[in-house]
């Protein structure tokens, strides 16, 4: 596996897909690591598993970056962004999201999504 390439693992018995994204050394990636959350998930046939996931704020930011890099044409990424913003709404740290959106060059997309 080359640095920066994501990969997926599929648990066939439970039909679960896990996407893994190797961490880079940039400041945003380090911030994502610092803000990670742990969840416990029970997959049928296996013991409970605890694993780290990205915060909703960091997921929105990453998807905004992917959307921009992909030419702003991915309906899937855009709908994911809108869905996270809607479901998480008042629980999001919008100061954090806006600050990183500015640094990542996606502030205009964030404001469009929030509007």
Order of alpha helices (4+ residues) and beta strands (2+ residues): beta-beta-alpha-beta-beta-alpha-alpha-alpha-alpha
